[in-house]
Amino acid sequence: MGIFERFKQGLKKSRGALFGRLGHLFSSNRLDDSVYEEMEEAFLAADMGMETSLQVVERVRRLARENKIQQPSELPPLMAQALTEALEKVDPTPSVAADGPTLVLVVGVNGAGKTTSIGKLAHYYKSQGKKVLLAAGDTFRAAATEQLVAWGERVGCDVVRHVAGADPAAVVYDAIQAAKSRKVDFILCDTAGRLQNKDHLMKELAKIYKVASRELPGSPHEVLLVLDGTTGQNAISQAKVFREVVQVSGIVLTKLDGTAKGGVVLPIVQELGIPVKWVGLGESKEDLQPFSARAFAESLCEEE
């Protein structure tokens, strides 16, 4: 299945909700202010946020004038163009080390799909011919380590782990040493998601940073924040809090196939300036995909 087909299938609920509100307008013959007002309301319902919705609708309006559009039925491609432009303001390309293993630190609250995303990310890189090592840095929860080990077995990756309650930085240290000796391409490191104790988490992550940068200069090369797409605007609130704790370089937005609020991608990029780098478009291990602004926008705005 190609990238556009995956996005189209994964965004089915969001696209259906959008066109459920706008479909009758596109079949009318009047292109006036009421059409743009309805478009704005539809974008808001898709969780794009007020500021982003206003900006995108204004861009669609300008594009319609520039292209001398007179029929509402001609607007969906312009919507897709406006969304693509907004999303391409930040680069979603995953960061990779110039030499040696790439260390990816994965953060997020428990329940967002963090460990599952690591497993799917490992599968993606393995399918690209890369050697991947997993590090069970969420030592606070034994279940998190067990889940990561299960994913390691499922996708064929070794897992570096310590006993429950061990120092997460020690896990990262051992993972880096193992990666160097085994000539690993990617180290994917799970971390605890205890935001209710922000100070403790900050200290824990600071120690991981210190060990990582000492043992593998330039690392962590990527800090990915996993957000549950079904939580809509709450995902943005989480991103703001995590940004206070750690330097987030990219977002993994999970469960987009299970929500009609896929538009939350827009305010994450527009308001926070953080690129969405990966999206979860289904439940299979192949359904975590690198984010494509064009595939996302065209899949969301293509009529059924």
ZADRENKE-93931 format. One record per residue (C-alpha): x, y, z; residue number from 1. Coordinates in pm, 1 decimal, padded with zeros to 6 digits. Layout:
+----------+----------+----------+-------+
|        X |        Y |        Z | tormi |
+----------+----------+----------+-------+
|        X |        Y |        Z |   NUM |
...
+----------+----------+----------+-------+
This chain:
+----------+----------+----------+-------+
|        X |        Y |        Z | tormi |
+----------+----------+----------+-------+
|  00000.0 |  00000.0 |  00000.0 |     1 |
|  00138.2 |  00341.2 | -00100.9 |     2 |
|  00175.0 |  00641.1 |  00129.1 |     3 |
| -00132.0 |  00823.0 | -00008.6 |     4 |
| -00347.7 |  00511.1 |  00025.8 |     5 |
| -00233.4 |  00465.4 |  00388.5 |     6 |
| -00310.8 |  00827.0 |  00474.5 |     7 |
| -00645.8 |  00817.9 |  00298.6 |     8 |
| -00747.3 |  00502.9 |  00482.9 |     9 |
| -00615.8 |  00626.0 |  00818.8 |    10 |
| -00789.8 |  00963.7 |  00794.5 |    11 |
| -01125.7 |  00821.2 |  00691.4 |    12 |
| -01307.1 |  00939.2 |  01007.3 |    13 |
| -01158.8 |  01288.8 |  00996.8 |    14 |
| -01232.8 |  01324.9 |  00625.4 |    15 |
| -01589.1 |  01196.4 |  00673.1 |    16 |
| -01653.7 |  01445.8 |  00952.5 |    17 |
| -01513.9 |  01734.6 |  00747.7 |    18 |
| -01717.6 |  01657.2 |  00438.3 |    19 |
| -02021.0 |  01570.5 |  00648.2 |    20 |
| -02029.7 |  01941.9 |  00732.2 |    21 |
| -01910.9 |  02079.6 |  00398.7 |    22 |
| -02042.7 |  01837.3 |  00137.5 |    23 |
| -02371.8 |  02020.8 |  00084.2 |    24 |
| -02183.7 |  02349.1 |  00029.8 |    25 |
| -01959.6 |  02203.0 | -00239.1 |    26 |
| -02266.7 |  02091.6 | -00434.2 |    27 |
| -02422.7 |  02440.6 | -00426.6 |    28 |
| -02371.3 |  02713.3 | -00685.8 |    29 |
| -02306.3 |  03005.7 | -00451.5 |    30 |
| -01955.0 |  03096.1 | -00341.5 |    31 |
| -02005.7 |  03364.7 | -00078.2 |    32 |
| -01898.8 |  03445.6 |  00278.7 |    33 |
| -02130.3 |  03180.8 |  00421.7 |    34 |
| -01921.4 |  02909.0 |  00254.4 |    35 |
| -01602.6 |  03029.8 |  00423.6 |    36 |
| -01782.5 |  03067.6 |  00756.7 |    37 |
| -01897.9 |  02704.3 |  00735.5 |    38 |
| -01545.9 |  02599.0 |  00637.5 |    39 |
| -01407.2 |  02773.2 |  00945.2 |    40 |
| -01660.3 |  02594.4 |  01168.9 |    41 |
| -01574.8 |  02260.2 |  01008.5 |    42 |
| -01202.9 |  02314.3 |  01069.3 |    43 |
| -01275.2 |  02406.9 |  01431.6 |    44 |
| -01479.2 |  02087.6 |  01472.9 |    45 |
| -01179.6 |  01894.1 |  01337.3 |    46 |
| -00973.9 |  02042.4 |  01624.6 |    47 |
| -00758.3 |  02272.1 |  01413.9 |    48 |
| -00794.7 |  02549.1 |  01672.9 |    49 |
| -00926.5 |  02903.0 |  01623.7 |    50 |
| -00606.5 |  03075.4 |  01512.1 |    51 |
| -00507.1 |  02802.5 |  01265.5 |    52 |
| -00859.9 |  02769.3 |  01124.4 |    53 |
| -00879.9 |  03143.2 |  01056.7 |    54 |
| -00539.6 |  03144.0 |  00884.6 |    55 |
| -00618.0 |  02844.1 |  00663.9 |    56 |
| -00961.6 |  02974.8 |  00562.0 |    57 |
| -00813.7 |  03315.2 |  00474.8 |    58 |
| -00550.6 |  03142.0 |  00260.4 |    59 |
| -00823.4 |  02940.9 |  00080.6 |    60 |
| -01014.6 |  03264.5 |  00021.1 |    61 |
| -00704.0 |  03430.7 | -00132.1 |    62 |
| -00630.3 |  03127.6 | -00348.4 |    63 |
| -00989.5 |  03129.7 | -00474.4 |    64 |
| -00957.4 |  03497.1 | -00574.2 |    65 |
| -00618.6 |  03441.3 | -00741.2 |    66 |
| -00752.3 |  03143.6 | -00939.0 |    67 |
| -01084.1 |  03317.1 | -01015.7 |    68 |
| -01278.3 |  03029.9 | -00857.9 |    69 |
| -01655.4 |  03077.8 | -00875.9 |    70 |
| -01794.2 |  02740.1 | -00770.7 |    71 |
| -01770.1 |  02587.7 | -00419.4 |    72 |
| -01701.2 |  02249.6 | -00582.9 |    73 |
| -01358.9 |  02384.2 | -00683.7 |    74 |
| -01251.7 |  02457.6 | -00324.5 |    75 |
| -01127.2 |  02117.2 | -00193.2 |    76 |
| -00796.2 |  02127.6 | -00389.9 |    77 |
| -00738.9 |  02481.4 | -00259.2 |    78 |
| -00807.6 |  02359.3 |  00095.8 |    79 |
| -00548.1 |  02089.0 |  00045.1 |    80 |
| -00297.9 |  02344.3 | -00088.5 |    81 |
| -00353.9 |  02578.0 |  00209.1 |    82 |
| -00313.0 |  02293.5 |  00459.5 |    83 |
|  00001.0 |  02167.2 |  00285.6 |    84 |
|  00157.8 |  02513.7 |  00294.7 |    85 |
|  00080.3 |  02548.9 |  00665.8 |    86 |
|  00226.7 |  02207.9 |  00749.9 |    87 |
|  00542.5 |  02254.4 |  00543.0 |    88 |
|  00656.4 |  02548.5 |  00756.4 |    89 |
|  00856.2 |  02303.4 |  00969.8 |    90 |
|  01067.9 |  02014.7 |  00838.9 |    91 |
|  00928.0 |  01671.1 |  00936.0 |    92 |
|  01238.7 |  01479.5 |  00825.6 |    93 |
|  01359.2 |  01246.4 |  01107.2 |    94 |
|  01707.0 |  01333.8 |  01238.8 |    95 |
|  01985.7 |  01081.2 |  01187.1 |    96 |
|  02339.6 |  01079.0 |  01324.7 |    97 |
|  02610.6 |  01159.7 |  01072.7 |    98 |
|  02820.2 |  00873.7 |  01208.9 |    99 |
|  02755.9 |  00582.6 |  01441.8 |   100 |
|  02425.0 |  00492.6 |  01606.6 |   101 |
|  02131.4 |  00733.5 |  01614.8 |   102 |
|  01983.6 |  00762.8 |  01963.3 |   103 |
|  01610.8 |  00838.5 |  01970.1 |   104 |
|  01460.4 |  00927.6 |  02306.0 |   105 |
|  01084.2 |  00866.1 |  02318.5 |   106 |
|  00877.0 |  01056.4 |  02575.0 |   107 |
|  00506.8 |  01088.8 |  02651.8 |   108 |
|  00241.4 |  01014.8 |  02911.1 |   109 |
|  00142.5 |  00657.6 |  02983.9 |   110 |
| -00144.7 |  00548.9 |  02761.1 |   111 |
| -00055.6 |  00765.5 |  02461.4 |   112 |
|  00088.6 |  00467.3 |  02275.8 |   113 |
|  00454.9 |  00532.1 |  02356.2 |   114 |
|  00582.3 |  00174.8 |  02383.9 |   115 |
|  00371.2 |  00058.9 |  02089.9 |   116 |
|  00508.4 |  00345.8 |  01879.9 |   117 |
|  00864.5 |  00239.6 |  01965.0 |   118 |
|  00787.2 | -00112.9 |  01849.4 |   119 |
|  00634.3 |  00011.0 |  01523.8 |   120 |
|  00923.4 |  00251.8 |  01470.3 |   121 |
|  01164.2 | -00039.0 |  01517.5 |   122 |
|  00970.1 | -00236.5 |  01257.6 |   123 |
|  00986.1 |  00056.2 |  01013.3 |   124 |
|  01363.4 |  00092.9 |  01044.0 |   125 |
|  01412.3 | -00285.0 |  01027.6 |   126 |
|  01212.1 | -00289.0 |  00704.0 |   127 |
|  01460.4 | -00029.4 |  00572.3 |   128 |
|  01745.1 | -00270.3 |  00640.8 |   129 |
|  01862.4 | -00096.3 |  00959.7 |   130 |
|  01984.3 | -00265.6 |  01275.9 |   131 |
|  01777.3 | -00153.1 |  01575.0 |   132 |
|  01826.4 | -00187.0 |  01951.0 |   133 |
|  01553.7 | -00109.2 |  02204.8 |   134 |
|  01624.3 |  00034.1 |  02551.4 |   135 |
|  01368.5 | -00015.4 |  02829.8 |   136 |
|  01421.4 |  00318.4 |  03005.0 |   137 |
|  01078.4 |  00324.0 |  03171.7 |   138 |
|  01203.5 |  00130.4 |  03473.4 |   139 |
|  00924.0 |  00271.9 |  03690.2 |   140 |
|  00667.9 |  00033.9 |  03536.0 |   141 |
|  00752.8 | -00334.8 |  03501.3 |   142 |
|  00465.4 | -00365.7 |  03252.7 |   143 |
|  00634.4 | -00113.9 |  03021.1 |   144 |
|  00950.6 | -00325.1 |  03008.7 |   145 |
|  00750.2 | -00642.5 |  02947.5 |   146 |
|  00559.5 | -00472.3 |  02666.3 |   147 |
|  00881.1 | -00350.3 |  02504.9 |   148 |
|  01036.2 | -00698.5 |  02530.2 |   149 |
|  00725.1 | -00841.0 |  02360.5 |   150 |
|  00762.9 | -00587.5 |  02078.8 |   151 |
|  01132.7 | -00673.7 |  02051.2 |   152 |
|  01042.1 | -01037.5 |  01999.1 |   153 |
|  00769.2 | -00944.7 |  01751.8 |   154 |
|  00988.8 | -00731.1 |  01526.5 |   155 |
|  01321.4 | -00909.4 |  01586.1 |   156 |
|  01511.7 | -00653.5 |  01797.0 |   157 |
|  01724.1 | -00701.4 |  02107.3 |   158 |
|  01613.8 | -00514.0 |  02420.6 |   159 |
|  01847.2 | -00371.5 |  02683.7 |   160 |
|  01671.4 | -00377.0 |  03021.9 |   161 |
|  01738.8 | -00360.9 |  03392.6 |   162 |
|  01534.7 | -00464.4 |  03694.8 |   163 |
|  01228.4 | -00260.8 |  03793.8 |   164 |
|  01323.0 |  00060.6 |  03971.3 |   165 |
|  01672.8 |  00076.5 |  03821.5 |   166 |
|  01833.2 |  00402.1 |  03707.2 |   167 |
|  01704.2 |  00480.6 |  03353.0 |   168 |
|  02034.2 |  00653.7 |  03270.3 |   169 |
|  02216.0 |  00325.8 |  03343.4 |   170 |
|  01989.6 |  00151.3 |  03090.4 |   171 |
|  02078.5 |  00414.8 |  02830.0 |   172 |
|  02448.9 |  00377.8 |  02911.4 |   173 |
|  02434.8 |  00001.1 |  02858.2 |   174 |
|  02231.8 |  00041.1 |  02539.6 |   175 |
|  02489.2 |  00280.1 |  02392.6 |   176 |
|  02776.6 |  00043.0 |  02474.1 |   177 |
|  02585.4 | -00249.4 |  02322.0 |   178 |
|  02498.2 | -00045.3 |  02012.5 |   179 |
|  02862.7 |  00047.1 |  01955.5 |   180 |
|  02985.4 | -00311.0 |  01988.0 |   181 |
|  02704.5 | -00455.0 |  01772.2 |   182 |
|  02723.0 | -00179.5 |  01507.7 |   183 |
|  02359.6 | -00081.8 |  01557.6 |   184 |
|  02203.0 |  00193.0 |  01343.7 |   185 |
|  01925.5 |  00306.6 |  01580.3 |   186 |
|  01877.6 |  00297.3 |  01957.3 |   187 |
|  01513.1 |  00356.2 |  02046.7 |   188 |
|  01483.3 |  00442.6 |  02414.2 |   189 |
|  01160.7 |  00430.5 |  02614.6 |   190 |
|  01124.2 |  00670.9 |  02910.8 |   191 |
|  00886.8 |  00712.9 |  03203.1 |   192 |
|  00577.3 |  00927.0 |  03145.5 |   193 |
|  00509.6 |  01049.9 |  03497.9 |   194 |
|  00411.1 |  01410.4 |  03424.8 |   195 |
|  00233.3 |  01440.1 |  03759.6 |   196 |
|  00583.7 |  01455.0 |  03911.2 |   197 |
|  00735.5 |  01694.5 |  03660.1 |   198 |
|  01043.9 |  01783.4 |  03865.4 |   199 |
|  01140.0 |  01418.8 |  03908.9 |   200 |
|  01089.9 |  01349.6 |  03538.1 |   201 |
|  01297.5 |  01653.7 |  03447.9 |   202 |
|  01586.0 |  01533.7 |  03666.4 |   203 |
|  01557.3 |  01183.6 |  03523.3 |   204 |
|  01569.1 |  01309.4 |  03164.8 |   205 |
|  01852.6 |  01551.8 |  03244.9 |   206 |
|  02059.3 |  01259.2 |  03372.8 |   207 |
|  01979.9 |  01056.9 |  03058.9 |   208 |
|  02087.6 |  01354.9 |  02845.8 |   209 |
|  02414.1 |  01385.2 |  03037.2 |   210 |
|  02500.4 |  01016.7 |  03000.2 |   211 |
|  02394.1 |  01006.5 |  02634.2 |   212 |
|  02593.0 |  01313.9 |  02530.8 |   213 |
|  02901.6 |  01186.3 |  02714.4 |   214 |
|  02892.4 |  00833.4 |  02572.7 |   215 |
|  02758.6 |  00923.7 |  02229.2 |   216 |
|  02848.1 |  01284.8 |  02140.1 |   217 |
|  02565.5 |  01473.3 |  01973.0 |   218 |
|  02296.2 |  01251.4 |  02121.6 |   219 |
|  02010.8 |  01224.9 |  02175.5 |   220 |
|  01975.1 |  01294.1 |  01804.8 |   221 |
|  01596.9 |  01295.6 |  01827.3 |   222 |
|  01349.2 |  01346.8 |  02112.5 |   223 |
|  01007.8 |  01228.2 |  02000.1 |   224 |
|  00696.6 |  01314.0 |  02198.6 |   225 |
|  00415.6 |  01062.0 |  02156.5 |   226 |
|  00066.7 |  01217.6 |  02163.8 |   227 |
| -00269.6 |  01043.3 |  02142.7 |   228 |
| -00451.2 |  01192.7 |  01842.8 |   229 |
| -00792.2 |  01102.7 |  01987.2 |   230 |
| -00743.5 |  01354.7 |  02271.5 |   231 |
| -00757.7 |  01652.6 |  02033.2 |   232 |
| -00667.1 |  01983.8 |  02195.3 |   233 |
| -00552.6 |  01803.1 |  02513.0 |   234 |
| -00261.4 |  01674.3 |  02306.8 |   235 |
| -00148.0 |  02034.3 |  02256.4 |   236 |
| -00162.0 |  02097.3 |  02631.4 |   237 |
|  00055.6 |  01790.4 |  02688.2 |   238 |
|  00302.5 |  01908.3 |  02425.6 |   239 |
|  00335.0 |  02245.3 |  02598.0 |   240 |
|  00411.7 |  02079.4 |  02932.9 |   241 |
|  00664.0 |  01833.8 |  02788.2 |   242 |
|  00835.6 |  02116.6 |  02605.8 |   243 |
|  00907.2 |  02269.1 |  02948.4 |   244 |
|  01068.1 |  01942.3 |  03059.5 |   245 |
|  01267.2 |  01838.9 |  02753.0 |   246 |
|  01372.4 |  01971.4 |  02410.2 |   247 |
|  01116.7 |  01800.8 |  02188.3 |   248 |
|  01238.2 |  01770.0 |  01827.1 |   249 |
|  00932.0 |  01600.4 |  01683.4 |   250 |
|  00587.8 |  01454.5 |  01747.7 |   251 |
|  00455.0 |  01102.6 |  01700.1 |   252 |
|  00077.8 |  01141.8 |  01669.3 |   253 |
| -00094.1 |  00809.3 |  01733.3 |   254 |
| -00444.4 |  00669.9 |  01672.9 |   255 |
| -00540.1 |  00912.0 |  01394.6 |   256 |
| -00749.7 |  00634.8 |  01241.2 |   257 |
| -00968.6 |  00632.1 |  01553.9 |   258 |
| -01065.5 |  00998.7 |  01558.8 |   259 |
| -01256.1 |  01257.4 |  01357.3 |   260 |
| -01026.0 |  01526.0 |  01499.5 |   261 |
| -00720.3 |  01466.9 |  01282.0 |   262 |
| -00697.4 |  01841.3 |  01226.1 |   263 |
| -00506.1 |  01867.2 |  01556.4 |   264 |
| -00192.1 |  01814.6 |  01347.1 |   265 |
| -00224.2 |  02175.5 |  01227.1 |   266 |
| -00209.2 |  02367.4 |  01557.9 |   267 |
|  00073.1 |  02144.4 |  01681.0 |   268 |
|  00280.1 |  02260.3 |  01384.8 |   269 |
|  00145.0 |  02616.1 |  01358.1 |   270 |
|  00121.7 |  02718.4 |  01723.7 |   271 |
|  00401.4 |  02514.8 |  01878.8 |   272 |
|  00640.5 |  02506.7 |  01583.7 |   273 |
|  00713.1 |  02138.2 |  01649.0 |   274 |
|  00709.8 |  01911.4 |  01343.0 |   275 |
|  00485.2 |  01606.8 |  01337.9 |   276 |
|  00735.5 |  01345.5 |  01218.5 |   277 |
|  00537.9 |  01021.3 |  01249.5 |   278 |
|  00167.4 |  00936.2 |  01247.6 |   279 |
| -00021.3 |  00625.7 |  01354.7 |   280 |
| -00277.0 |  00541.5 |  01086.7 |   281 |
| -00391.3 |  00197.8 |  01205.8 |   282 |
| -00328.0 | -00089.9 |  01441.7 |   283 |
| -00083.7 | -00301.7 |  01241.2 |   284 |
|  00291.1 | -00262.2 |  01282.9 |   285 |
|  00312.9 | -00117.4 |  00930.5 |   286 |
|  00074.1 |  00166.1 |  01012.6 |   287 |
|  00322.6 |  00402.8 |  01177.9 |   288 |
|  00432.8 |  00618.7 |  00886.3 |   289 |
|  00667.2 |  00915.9 |  00831.9 |   290 |
|  00452.1 |  01227.3 |  00815.3 |   291 |
|  00384.3 |  01376.4 |  00472.3 |   292 |
|  00217.9 |  01718.8 |  00465.8 |   293 |
|  00090.4 |  01669.9 |  00112.8 |   294 |
| -00041.9 |  01317.3 |  00174.0 |   295 |
| -00213.5 |  01434.3 |  00492.7 |   296 |
| -00373.0 |  01742.6 |  00335.4 |   297 |
| -00486.8 |  01574.5 |  00016.1 |   298 |
| -00624.3 |  01272.4 |  00204.5 |   299 |
| -00818.3 |  01497.9 |  00440.8 |   300 |
| -00961.0 |  01716.5 |  00162.9 |   301 |
| -01037.6 |  01457.3 | -00102.2 |   302 |
| -01409.9 |  01398.3 | -00137.4 |   303 |
| -01542.4 |  01047.3 | -00082.3 |   304 |
+----------+----------+----------+-------+
